[in-house]
Amino acid sequence: MPQLPDDLDAVAVRTWCSLALDALGRERAEIDAINVYPIADGDTGTNLYLTVESAAAAVEAVFAAHETGATAPATADAVRAMAHGALIGARGNSGTILAQLLRGMAGVLADGGDAAHLRLALTSAADAARQAVAHPVEGTVLTVAAEAAEAARGEDPDLRSVVTAAYEGARAALARTPEQLAVLGRAGVVDAGGRGLVAVLGALVETVTGQAPVRGPRTASGSPAKAPVTVDGGSVVGLPVGGTPVEGVAEGGLPASAPVKGPLDCPEDGSAGPVFEVIYLLEARDEQVARLRTRLDALGDSLVVVGGDGLWHVHVHVDDAGAAVEAGVEAGRPYRIRITHFATESGHDVRVQAEPAQRAVVVVVPGDGLAGLCTEAGATTVIARPGEPPASGELVDAIRRAHAREVVLLPNDAALRHTAAAAAEQARTEGVRVALVPTRAAVQGIAALAVHEPDRGFDEDVVAMTAAAGATRYAELAVAERQSWTMAGICQAGDILGLIDGDVAVIGSDVPHTARTVLDRMLAAGGELVTLVLGEDVPDALADALEEHVREGHLAVDTVVYRGGHQRAPLLIGVE
């Protein structure tokens, strides 16, 4: 069991970021579904996930720079990297506010990570976030942050007590948000941004106590948070938010979990509201930013400007997107400019591009060999190198490179499901119809790509690819790094492990024997085609031997062999 931290050092910050990303990945769709304020655009969970993903990546970069050293990075380096990563990767209104919360905490935690510093950090974060919002509204993430800080103030000088008190204070505040903000009360939901902050604080509790807190915010009445659905006559009722939504697309290419647009697409005062969201990073001096705030406040609403030390993140809702960008040009140097139209949720790129293709496939592959194979089949590829899984930004970039109206995304790794879902959601806001086929291994992706037909209907193509992937059992061989318990018994360092559908099923002493045993177990349930993907150091003789083994024991089963190149596993196996 890992040792629990007595204060928030660099390792604890790294763990917190990782757990927060996992938590937001699990709850992303549910948070999106209850997003009704300030705009019911169904993306708060996705925006928070992308923001924390950027923060976590920045912290990982700090640790990577210290890999050759004997000690971990300094706490100050880790928390500042977390804040900077969140700032440059912040998405949407709630993501921008979360970035400022993390920045407020980092300014204090850089000096110490004990209970006293954490109490002060929570207060600093809540104050900084409130100051960053032009017109703070109660019943939002700002209220949840303030109540979390208040709950932690009176605790004993024990880190675990402070963290737990902050989390419980945030949960209680979240449950009261429908009473404080009428639009939430009418929809029967809690604040989406506040729920995301509760998830982040819950990850902090797990970091310092070793135990995940009880999940699931409650409304003031104690019932589960509910998702908005428009019904006849324009009234709104609530439906409980339950398990994980089905991956895929609904009519028109919207994600199956997206809330239906309705009369909640308006500010609290009932007016129509601005039609554009404008976001950009800005290099500018403090006095220039003060003038920028005044000008943008006059142009629209939901203004949040966060940052400092010459780098700022600007978020505003306006009718005149050009004027909002021009204001940034006058203040300094804006870049990473993003403009989204709320009516269509399509991002606008100022560059003139060729007419997009109708449909494309984006596939994550574990090595160069499969990348070439998939490219030949017409897919756009993202290589997941050993120990370096792609971030959602890389997947979004690949979807953009595909330059198509419709995209089928194949993540080919169970660990990428949240990352891929966030990338798909982000691409949808840019006007691309995206279907995520939840492939868990490269061999499932190969099977899906083999039945892809761009000339048939999108839904029909997605169903066929999903069916092909689902009909493919997958396995891989791995080398045990240490002694540990597995589903197949105790393994020793250096043993060859045969994983079938993600679980260790075979423990062997060499690759050929283990591979044969895995194949026999998989083919015992039937099959027509075996796919073998060899790592770069695996000789062709192994493939020949395995082909002969299949031929001798299963006369009606064909075998195909591919070279995967530099991949994590020496051998990947698929059985269809």
Phi, psi and omega in degrees: 000129182295148180289134181279143184285144173272341172210171183276086176272186184298320180295320179294321178297318178299315179297318179301313180300317181295314180292324178295320178296318177298316182297315180291330175296318179293323188259002186306308184295321180291322177292319175304319186291336180258012182282100179239353183220138001281340176230134180278066183257007170060039182224009183299315179298318178296316180296319178294319178300313181296325178294312180291327177300318178294321178297314181296321179296322179294321178294318178299324179296323177295317179293323179298325180289343181254011185301326182276351181272165182273343183239161177285165177299160175292149179302319181300320180295320182292314184289327177290324176295318178302313182294317181293318178299318178295321181297311185283341180253007184299138178233136174068180182297309183290323178297322179293318178294319178299321178300321179288325175299315179293324177295318178297321177291318184299324181299332179266317184293340176297337180266348180167150184241021179279182185300317181298316179293323180294318177303314180294323181296319179296320178293316179299320180296312181298318179294317182295320180294318180295321179291334182283340182268128184299318182226086182301142180235133178284153183090014180242189178300333178297318179294317180298317179296318181295319180291326177297316179294319180295319181294332183275349189292322187267011185280159175297159182287061179230126186301317183295322179294319181295314181296315181296319179296318179298318180296313181294324176296321178293318179298317180295319179295320180299318181297335181271353185300326177296336178281338185265334183235113189301322183297328176289318180298318180296324181275346182071037181230160171271169181291130184294316179296320177296322178295322177297319178296322177299320178297320180294317178292327176298323176294326177292322176300314180296326180297316187266341180252341182082002180231133178286136179288168178297128181273162171100098176294157180237150175283178182299331180276355180092356179277162180298153175300149186239154180258141184284141175221129179280135180237180183306140178083359176084005177283169184232134175238170180247142173242136181302142175273116186255235185280197183289130179295154177293131178292140176146204183230151173260182179303132179088003175087005177283151177298146183300336183268359186290137178288151178286134179289145181197205184292354179279354179284061182200159177294173183298333183278359175091357178285169185295323178087156178298158185256348181241144166255127180241128180227137171201158169273147186221127170265114184198160177278160184303315183294330177289324180292325178300317177292324179298317178304314181298317183291315181293327178298327178284338183274332186195210181221188183051039182280124175224123177236117183235160177125207182153177180057035175093351180234128185229154174243122186249132178224130179203150173256126185218165169270330181252090182296323180299319181293324179294322178289319179299323178297322177293322178297321179291331182276330183178224181242101176278144175208174190051047182286131179227127180237125181238133177268121185295329183292325183249347184054033179250127177290149182245123177255130185288345180282145176274125184237163178293160178301127183291154174291162182288316185212148178214164176239131174248126186229137175268129182234150185274356181198168183297324183299312179290332176299316178296318179299313182290325177296318177299330179278000176097007182271156170266129189248152171233122183271126176261097182283155182307124180077004182228070179294145180292146174275166181299328178299323177294322179292320177297317178299321179294320177297320177295318179298327179297332174050061182225155177287327181235136181225135171256124184254125179244101183285331175059028179197125180299328181290346181264007187298318180289319179299314181293321179296319178294320179295318179297317180297318179296318180295327178296325179293344179263012174091008180263132176277115186240133172244128178261112175268115190284062177291139186253355181204158183299325181293330174291323177296321177298317179297319179294316181295330182294333182257003180296129177227103185294345183274347179269174182300149184301308181299319179297319180295317180296319179297316180296318180292321178295319180295318180296318179294317182294334180276000183254113173281150185228152178211161175210156175257141180219160178257125180294132181271338183202168175292136180196163175278141177224174177296338182260004182121195181271129176252157177249159177303131180097346177295152175266122182257134174255110181261124177247123183052037173093350182247144177292119181245337184222137172241119182230177182257344179214161185293311183301312182295318180296319180297318179297318180297317179298315179300316181298319180293319181290318183284346176298334178268006179099167179160155180242337183216132175252131176248129178242128177241114186265138173290166188295335182265002181271126182290154177298334181300328178295316179298318179299317181294320180289322175300315180295321179298317178294317182297321181289324185263343185216088189298328185269006184258127176269159179228134173238146184234135176231152173265121183272344183078211183283098181230164184295316185265139177294335181209132173248140182230136174232142177230120179250000000 
